């Protein structure tokens, strides 16, 4: 699941409290603090997806380990989880947390983890128990979309595209309307971006894009909006046999890079969009594509725009 692995990890990192409350089966009010841990497991090249130190309202502290897994795994997932859990315990982190360690696997893609119930053990020949380990198993592909809707968490609703959606014309408007209520614009943009990047059905993706655009016209969302501009630009270039399509495509690419790299306000995006729309030169636009990937801040890119203003202005 290479195409969804990074979006999953970013989503969980940015909205760790929501995922901690869900996977630990507690309310939001029961979670006081969630702190990401940079964990290097000893004695072997194994890497966990995400580990958090979760502080609950009653003062208890738990190590929460989350893995995302598709249909294929080089090693059976139960053995991988045994490796992760035992190594996390060996690090001594759990001893400082009164031994509290919880692990969860979120399976993605039809059939992933179908045989994994999350409870495993190794017995002795005399039927005695030698070793046992367990972790929470969530098969997103088996979940009904309504199960996520019932949780009433905008961050968790971004996973809806990985679940079973029987009535998309009813479910998707509810999902998008709920996310739209998020007051912080930057957070809302990230949630919509996660929703679209984790949507596995192309038809539902197009429906979601149209709904986002219709419900939140003031929102400059990178993925659906700019993809549409690029496609229209390429189409115009093919049908008209002119450079207009390439110009549109370069403009959209510049905005795409800026929105991906920097957290821009709606006003800043509008300013960049207006200024870039005034540039007709393909050469200048290509320079701006390169500069957009090079600069360290959006303010530095604005300075680049100022320097290229004379060259970019049509004669």
C-alpha positions in Angstrom: 0.0 0.0 0.0 2.8 2.5 -0.9 0.4 5.1 -2.3 -1.5 5.3 1.0 1.2 4.6 3.6 2.5 8.1 3.9 -1.0 9.7 4.0 -2.0 7.3 6.8 1.1 8.1 8.8 0.7 11.9 8.3 -2.9 11.7 9.3 -2.3 9.8 12.5 0.6 12.1 13.4 -1.4 15.3 12.9 -4.6 14.0 14.7 -3.0 11.7 17.2 -5.5 12.5 20.0 -8.4 11.3 17.9 -6.8 8.1 17.0 -5.5 7.5 20.5 -9.1 7.9 22.0 -10.5 5.5 19.3 -7.9 2.8 19.5 -7.7 2.9 23.3 -11.5 2.9 23.5 -11.8 5.9 25.7 -13.5 9.3 25.2 -11.7 12.4 24.0 -12.0 13.9 27.5 -10.1 10.9 28.9 -7.0 11.7 26.8 -4.9 14.5 28.3 -1.8 14.4 26.1 -0.4 12.4 23.2 3.3 12.6 22.5 5.0 11.0 19.4 8.0 8.9 20.1 11.0 8.4 17.8 11.5 4.7 18.4 14.6 2.8 17.2 14.1 -0.9 18.0 17.2 -2.8 19.1 18.9 -5.7 17.5 17.4 -5.8 14.0 16.3 -3.7 11.1 12.6 -3.5 12.0 10.7 -0.2 12.1 7.4 0.5 13.6 4.9 2.8 11.8 3.8 5.0 14.7 4.4 5.0 18.5 2.8 7.5 20.9 3.1 8.1 24.7 -0.5 8.7 25.7 -1.3 10.4 29.0 -4.9 9.8 30.2 -6.9 12.2 32.3 -6.5 10.0 35.4 -2.7 10.1 35.1 -2.2 6.7 33.6 0.4 6.6 30.8 0.3 4.1 28.0 2.5 3.3 25.0 0.4 3.1 21.9 1.8 1.4 18.9 -0.1 1.6 15.5 0.7 -0.3 12.3 -0.9 0.0 8.8 -0.9 -3.1 6.7 -2.1 -3.9 3.2 -2.8 -7.3 1.6 0.9 -8.3 1.3 3.5 -8.6 4.0 7.0 -10.1 3.7 6.6 -11.8 7.0 3.3 -12.9 8.6 1.8 -9.9 10.5 1.4 -11.8 13.8 5.1 -12.6 13.8 6.0 -9.0 12.9 3.8 -7.7 15.8 5.4 -10.2 18.2 8.7 -8.7 17.1 7.6 -5.1 17.6 5.8 -5.7 20.9 8.7 -7.7 22.5 11.3 -5.2 21.3 9.3 -2.2 22.6 9.1 -4.0 25.9 12.8 -4.7 25.9 13.6 -1.1 25.5 12.4 -0.5 29.0 9.9 2.1 28.0 7.0 0.1 29.3 8.6 -0.4 32.7 8.5 3.3 33.2 4.8 3.2 32.2 3.8 0.5 34.7 4.0 -2.0 31.9 1.2 -0.4 29.8 1.5 -1.1 26.1 -1.3 -1.3 23.5 -0.8 -2.2 19.9 -3.2 -2.0 16.9 -3.1 -3.0 13.3 -5.3 -1.2 10.7 -5.7 -3.5 7.7 -6.2 -1.7 4.3 -7.5 -3.3 1.1 -10.0 -6.1 0.5 -8.9 -9.3 2.2 -6.1 -7.8 4.2 -5.7 -9.5 7.6 -8.8 -11.7 7.0 -7.4 -14.5 9.1 -5.8 -12.3 11.8 -7.9 -12.0 15.0 -5.1 -10.3 16.9 -4.8 -13.1 19.6 -1.9 -15.5 19.2 0.0 -18.0 21.4 2.6 -20.7 21.4 1.9 -23.8 23.6 4.2 -26.3 25.3 3.9 -30.0 24.4 2.0 -30.6 27.8 -0.6 -28.1 26.7 0.8 -25.4 28.9 1.1 -21.9 27.6 4.6 -20.8 26.6 3.9 -17.4 25.0 0.9 -15.3 24.2 0.5 -11.9 22.6 -2.4 -9.8 21.3 -3.2 -6.6 19.6 -6.3 -4.8 18.3 -7.2 -5.6 14.7 -9.3 -3.2 12.6 -10.1 -4.3 9.1 -11.1 -1.0 7.5 -12.2 -2.8 4.3 -14.8 -4.7 6.4 -16.2 -1.7 8.2 -19.4 0.0 7.1 -19.0 3.7 6.5 -21.7 4.3 9.1 -19.4 2.9 11.8 -17.0 5.8 11.2 -19.8 8.3 11.0 -21.1 7.2 14.4 -17.7 8.0 15.9 -18.3 11.7 15.0 -14.6 12.5 14.6 -13.6 14.5 11.5 -10.1 13.0 11.5 -11.5 9.5 11.6 -13.9 10.3 8.8 -11.0 10.7 6.4 -10.7 6.9 6.5 -14.2 6.5 5.0 -12.8 5.8 1.5 -11.2 2.6 2.8 -14.5 1.3 4.2 -17.7 -0.1 2.6 -19.9 2.7 1.3 -23.2 1.3 0.3 -24.9 4.7 -0.3 -22.2 7.2 -1.3 -24.8 9.8 -2.3 -26.0 9.9 1.3 -22.8 9.2 3.2 -20.3 11.5 1.4 -22.3 14.7 1.9 -22.5 13.9 5.6 -18.8 13.3 5.8 -17.8 16.5 4.0 -20.4 18.6 5.9 -18.9 17.3 9.2 -15.3 18.1 8.1 -16.4 21.5 6.8 -17.5 22.4 10.4 -13.8 22.3 11.4 -13.1 25.9 12.3 -9.4 26.0 11.7 -8.9 26.5 7.9 -5.5 24.8 7.8 -6.8 21.8 9.7 -9.8 21.7 7.4 -7.5 21.7 4.3 -5.4 18.8 5.7 -8.5 16.8 6.5 -10.0 17.2 3.0 -6.6 16.4 1.5 -6.4 13.2 3.6 -10.0 12.3 2.7 -9.3 12.5 -1.1 -5.8 10.9 -0.9 -7.3 7.8 0.9 -10.3 7.4 -1.4 -9.8 4.2 -3.3 -12.8 4.4 -5.6 -12.3 6.9 -8.5 -16.0 7.5 -8.9 -16.5 8.3 -5.3 -13.3 10.5 -5.4 -14.9 12.6 -8.2 -18.1 12.8 -6.2 -16.2 13.9 -3.1 -14.3 16.5 -5.1 -17.5 18.0 -6.5 -19.1 18.1 -3.1 -16.1 19.8 -1.5 -16.0 22.4 -4.2 -19.8 23.0 -3.9 -19.9 23.1 -0.1 -16.7 25.0 0.5 -16.1 27.3 -2.4 -13.7 29.5 -0.4 -11.4 26.6 0.3 -8.3 26.2 -1.8 -7.8 22.5 -1.6 -4.7 21.3 -3.5 -5.4 17.8 -4.8 -8.8 17.9 -6.4 -8.8 21.6 -7.5 -5.4 21.6 -9.0 -5.7 18.1 -10.6 -8.7 19.4 -12.4 -6.9 22.5 -13.6 -3.9 20.4 -14.9 -6.2 18.0 -16.7 -8.1 20.9 -18.3 -4.8 22.6 -19.3 -3.4 19.4 -20.9 -6.7 18.9 -22.8 -6.7 22.5 -24.1 -3.1 22.1 -25.2 -4.0 19.0 -27.2 -7.2 20.3 -28.8 -6.0 23.8 -29.6 -2.4 22.9 -30.6 -1.2 25.9 -28.6 0.9 26.5 -25.5 -2.1 27.7 -23.4 -2.6 24.2 -22.0 1.1 24.1 -20.9 0.8 27.6 -19.4 -2.2 26.5 -17.3 -0.4 23.3 -16.3 2.7 25.1 -15.1 0.6 27.6 -13.1 -1.2 24.8 -11.4 2.0 22.9 -10.7 3.5 26.0 -9.0 0.4 26.4 -6.8 0.4 22.6 -6.1 4.0 22.8 -4.9 3.3 25.8 -2.7 0.2 24.3 -1.1 2.1 21.0 -0.4 5.2 22.6 1.1 3.7 25.5 3.1 0.7 26.1 5.3 -0.8 29.1 3.4 -3.8 31.1 4.5 -6.7 31.5 2.0 -5.7 35.1 1.5 -2.1 34.2 0.7 -3.2 31.5 -1.8 -5.4 34.0 -3.5 -2.6 36.5 -3.8 -0.2 33.9 -5.3 -2.9 32.7 -7.7 -3.6 36.2 -9.0 0.0 37.0 -9.5 0.8 33.6 -11.2 -2.2 34.0 -13.5 -0.7 37.2 -14.9 2.4 35.3 -16.1 2.2 34.1 -19.7 5.8 33.1 -20.3 6.5 29.4 -20.2 10.2 30.1 -19.5 9.4 32.2 -16.5 6.8 29.7 -15.2 9.3 26.9 -15.5 11.8 29.0 -13.4 9.1 29.5 -10.8 8.4 25.7 -10.7 12.0 25.2 -9.9 12.1 28.0 -7.3 8.9 26.7 -5.6 10.7 23.5 -4.8 13.9 25.3 -3.7 12.8 28.2 -1.5 12.6 27.7 2.3 9.5 29.8 2.9 6.5 31.2 1.1 7.9 34.7 1.8 11.0 33.8 -0.1 9.0 32.6 -3.0 7.1 36.0 -3.0 10.5 37.7 -3.3 11.3 35.5 -6.3 8.1 36.6 -7.9 9.1 40.2 -7.4 12.5 39.7 -9.0 10.9 38.0 -12.0 8.1 40.5 -12.3 9.6 42.5 -15.2 10.5 39.3 -17.2 7.0 37.8 -16.5 5.0 40.9 -17.5 3.9 40.6 -21.2 5.4 43.3 -23.5 
